[in-house]
Amino acid sequence: RPKNEQVRIENTHEALIDKTTWDIVQDIRKHKRRRANMAEQNVFSGLVYCKDCSGTMVLHRAHTMDAVKNNFMCSTYKKRGKEICTGHYIRENQLAEIILDDLRRVTHFARQQEALFIQRINQRNSAETKREIDRLQRELDVMRRRDTELTALFKRLYEDNVLGRITNEQFRILSADYNDEQNNLKERIPQATERIIKLQESISNVSRFVEKAKRYTEIPELTGELLHLFIERIEVGERGERYSRTAEQEIVIRYRDIGVLGAFAEEAQKIAC
């Protein structure tokens, strides 16, 4: 039966796996690609993005057998050229080394200094996340009030048309404008609500990250499943000097449950040493 004809009924029995695990598995399946002949699966599939344009970073495999030449490149640059974005080139093995090193340090910190780790993350989250939640809540309140106003305006407009206070043409034009605005609000209100819920949940997800860190005490290499379990998104910046192999290149790692660590990673480095 076609997907659009299927009926989905949720929460009718106890879940076999928790929702977080389900979401991670679906994310992996969504970004999984068929293996090309003689090529390994891209373990970073669906995770690497350009820091400047937010486009996906595509993996180019070397035609030779020398895998160290495999590299990621901004898909926007590839499709639309340097007028829109730049290459943001990075070798696959370089990115893997950076991610593996950071993942080991952060998970080591989470295991060895659990209380301190949770405290630091919660302190950061409680400030940054609260500001974002407050901002979204204000926007949501404004949208809900406007939605109520539009319903009242539409009712009044209908009455004016019935009583002959406005012409049918005026009613058609005004009602179309109100309807378009209200439809837009009907889309944005659930989106803002969902975003607020996710932000509220993220505050209490630090313990979930710690539990995962305890399960993976040894991380010898990166796999697709491991990356999607711990990492939500990786952003690759452009080098300060394009085409230079020595210029610095910013890599932003957004971890699941705890977000971007930033300067906090420096403390993880000290703990790991």
Steps between C-alpha positions, in 0.01 A plus 500: 500500500635850417645690798243780464219246545648340810356576843747538787376461858760570769529404869268197475750272680822524696797603285770239438767773488505857633414788266857637497640170371219480245575853373872421468432181303262685266761772451761240406262326259398830341859592414628154416606456139557193288865402495677566175720222363835480680399787732441506872192648662530869587483488882434877507193475276239762595719663766744740329390851395658821375530747787431800275210398273370198701512288185604137524865407459537230235770235514723459194691175490838484331511314168830350609528246781649768727213561745679790672399716204127458568355840585181683589385803302207742539211387277388860443844589365497192279156578354497880486863611506721733700261796462264330747739313731855363519632144498562449875722204406608260770658156469281216625781357713570844654136547595485148643809565711354825639161346579645183654737700721227736619251219559753306709585806713139602560378149587804450726413822683136387533608169657782621724337821628130421466370749758720782370410420139126512572541819703692679224258397225194589706645839592556581134167357389298668771620842386516467121200273467284711731567809288405313184188350661391844624549649153303224332227518763455873435472434127255217566280722719490768229409245232224346712348841576508589132338167411214577740470853359480368144220260593303791650576724199387235257173457690441876502587520131245231420231683696581828321466326166166342592368837623618672184761720667768376260475366147561141402823605329625673815409192702688275256818707509506557876405144590774366270760716677379391845490138390857507366629658819316252719624201296853629547444520875356148504836378368725715718323448834558119513861550385570748780325275752705198394822702519418611856428142606830379355691777675333418831586133453862579414557645847437163661681288240853531642459181703406317181831604342691386810333159487605461136856603590507228767392238248778593258813507716720413203457666160765348271348638180199687365197321361180643356293365789739644760508842334121525479470382860718781637497772236213697349689724258853595390568838339815565298629857468716643223873533557631846585712472189332304224687203352754520782573170673629670814235771555257438786157360420213515749308179563181528709367180658141497625458203732166334558346586838762764592549719191818689408762496774726778368744624764368231732702248296819655636406379846440154353853513358647566846301216655607259225871580540 
